Amino acid sequence: MNGFTVEESNLICCFLAATEEETAAGIEAALPLIEDDKLRELAQRSLDKLNALTGEEFNAAGFEIADE
């Protein structure tokens, strides 16, 4: 268990990049554009958790874009 909810993991996958720093930068850049309060809250919570990870933890988290 990586400590992320399904919703947080899905949001992270929308911005997934090679490193946690690049992924976090994508989410951070999008924050001012998110008008929905609940979605902005989800993005901020995801960003906070992502920023707390080390590179090794990020790689071990296994974020993957889900196939339908």
C-alpha atoms as an extended CHARMM CRD file, in Angstrom:
* protein
*
        68  EXT
         1         1  MET       CA              0.0000000000        0.0000000000        0.0000000000  PROA      1               0.0000000000
         2         2  ASN       CA              1.4480000000        3.3240000000       -1.0460000000  PROA      2               0.0000000000
         3         3  GLY       CA             -0.8280000000        5.5930000000        1.0100000000  PROA      3               0.0000000000
         4         4  PHE       CA             -2.6100000000        7.0820000000       -1.9950000000  PROA      4               0.0000000000
         5         5  THR       CA             -6.3320000000        6.7310000000       -2.5860000000  PROA      5               0.0000000000
         6         6  VAL       CA             -7.5400000000        5.4200000000       -5.9390000000  PROA      6               0.0000000000
         7         7  GLU       CA             -8.5890000000        8.9490000000       -6.8620000000  PROA      7               0.0000000000
         8         8  GLU       CA             -5.1800000000       10.3850000000       -5.9440000000  PROA      8               0.0000000000
         9         9  SER       CA             -3.3880000000        7.6520000000       -7.8950000000  PROA      9               0.0000000000
        10        10  ASN       CA             -5.5790000000        8.2620000000      -10.9330000000  PROA      10              0.0000000000
        11        11  LEU       CA             -4.9030000000       11.9910000000      -10.8230000000  PROA      11              0.0000000000
        12        12  ILE       CA             -1.1600000000       11.3960000000      -10.4760000000  PROA      12              0.0000000000
        13        13  CYS       CA             -1.2940000000        9.1130000000      -13.5080000000  PROA      13              0.0000000000
        14        14  CYS       CA             -2.7670000000       11.9800000000      -15.5430000000  PROA      14              0.0000000000
        15        15  PHE       CA              0.4550000000       13.9170000000      -14.9010000000  PROA      15              0.0000000000
        16        16  LEU       CA              2.8410000000       10.9730000000      -14.6520000000  PROA      16              0.0000000000
        17        17  ALA       CA              6.4080000000       11.7720000000      -15.6620000000  PROA      17              0.0000000000
        18        18  ALA       CA              9.7960000000       10.1460000000      -15.1810000000  PROA      18              0.0000000000
        19        19  THR       CA             10.3850000000       11.5790000000      -11.7060000000  PROA      19              0.0000000000
        20        20  GLU       CA              8.3120000000       12.6470000000       -8.7370000000  PROA      20              0.0000000000
        21        21  GLU       CA              9.5760000000       16.2200000000       -9.2230000000  PROA      21              0.0000000000
        22        22  GLU       CA              8.3540000000       16.3620000000      -12.8380000000  PROA      22              0.0000000000
        23        23  THR       CA              5.0420000000       14.7630000000      -11.9040000000  PROA      23              0.0000000000
        24        24  ALA       CA              4.5550000000       17.1990000000       -9.0170000000  PROA      24              0.0000000000
        25        25  ALA       CA              5.4470000000       20.1450000000      -11.2870000000  PROA      25              0.0000000000
        26        26  GLY       CA              2.6970000000       19.1280000000      -13.7020000000  PROA      26              0.0000000000
        27        27  ILE       CA              0.0820000000       18.9730000000      -10.9630000000  PROA      27              0.0000000000
        28        28  GLU       CA              1.2970000000       22.2500000000       -9.4670000000  PROA      28              0.0000000000
        29        29  ALA       CA              1.0700000000       23.9810000000      -12.8400000000  PROA      29              0.0000000000
        30        30  ALA       CA             -2.5160000000       22.7800000000      -13.2420000000  PROA      30              0.0000000000
        31        31  LEU       CA             -3.7210000000       23.8700000000       -9.7770000000  PROA      31              0.0000000000
        32        32  PRO       CA             -4.5600000000       27.4870000000      -10.7260000000  PROA      32              0.0000000000
        33        33  LEU       CA             -6.6070000000       26.2020000000      -13.6610000000  PROA      33              0.0000000000
        34        34  ILE       CA             -8.8120000000       23.8650000000      -11.6140000000  PROA      34              0.0000000000
        35        35  GLU       CA            -12.0880000000       25.6070000000      -10.8380000000  PROA      35              0.0000000000
        36        36  ASP       CA            -13.8810000000       22.8060000000       -9.0040000000  PROA      36              0.0000000000
        37        37  ASP       CA            -13.1420000000       23.0160000000       -5.2700000000  PROA      37              0.0000000000
        38        38  LYS       CA            -13.2700000000       19.2570000000       -4.6690000000  PROA      38              0.0000000000
        39        39  LEU       CA            -10.9880000000       18.5200000000       -7.6040000000  PROA      39              0.0000000000
        40        40  ARG       CA             -8.5600000000       21.2520000000       -6.5300000000  PROA      40              0.0000000000
        41        41  GLU       CA             -8.5720000000       19.7640000000       -3.0180000000  PROA      41              0.0000000000
        42        42  LEU       CA             -7.8260000000       16.3120000000       -4.4730000000  PROA      42              0.0000000000
        43        43  ALA       CA             -5.0060000000       17.7270000000       -6.5770000000  PROA      43              0.0000000000
        44        44  GLN       CA             -3.4730000000       19.5550000000       -3.6000000000  PROA      44              0.0000000000
        45        45  ARG       CA             -3.7190000000       16.4780000000       -1.3680000000  PROA      45              0.0000000000
        46        46  SER       CA             -2.1260000000       14.3510000000       -4.1000000000  PROA      46              0.0000000000
        47        47  LEU       CA              0.6220000000       16.9190000000       -4.5610000000  PROA      47              0.0000000000
        48        48  ASP       CA              1.3330000000       17.0540000000       -0.8270000000  PROA      48              0.0000000000
        49        49  LYS       CA              1.6640000000       13.2660000000       -0.6310000000  PROA      49              0.0000000000
        50        50  LEU       CA              3.7540000000       13.1610000000       -3.7890000000  PROA      50              0.0000000000
        51        51  ASN       CA              6.1350000000       15.8110000000       -2.4530000000  PROA      51              0.0000000000
        52        52  ALA       CA              6.6600000000       13.7120000000        0.6750000000  PROA      52              0.0000000000
        53        53  LEU       CA              7.9920000000       10.7760000000       -1.3710000000  PROA      53              0.0000000000
        54        54  THR       CA             11.6230000000       10.0970000000       -2.1120000000  PROA      54              0.0000000000
        55        55  GLY       CA             12.5990000000        9.1310000000       -5.6440000000  PROA      55              0.0000000000
        56        56  GLU       CA             12.9150000000        5.5240000000       -4.5420000000  PROA      56              0.0000000000
        57        57  GLU       CA              9.4410000000        5.5620000000       -2.9660000000  PROA      57              0.0000000000
        58        58  PHE       CA              7.9800000000        7.1500000000       -6.0990000000  PROA      58              0.0000000000
        59        59  ASN       CA              9.4720000000        4.4340000000       -8.2820000000  PROA      59              0.0000000000
        60        60  ALA       CA              8.2930000000        1.7120000000       -5.9020000000  PROA      60              0.0000000000
        61        61  ALA       CA              4.7470000000        3.1240000000       -5.7540000000  PROA      61              0.0000000000
        62        62  GLY       CA              4.0530000000        1.6460000000       -9.1580000000  PROA      62              0.0000000000
        63        63  PHE       CA              1.8620000000        4.3860000000      -10.5680000000  PROA      63              0.0000000000
        64        64  GLU       CA              0.4380000000        3.0950000000      -13.8320000000  PROA      64              0.0000000000
        65        65  ILE       CA             -2.1800000000        4.4020000000      -16.1850000000  PROA      65              0.0000000000
        66        66  ALA       CA             -5.0170000000        1.8880000000      -16.0810000000  PROA      66              0.0000000000
        67        67  ASP       CA             -6.0570000000        0.1660000000      -19.2820000000  PROA      67              0.0000000000
        68        68  GLU       CA             -9.7380000000       -0.1810000000      -19.9880000000  PROA      68              0.0000000000
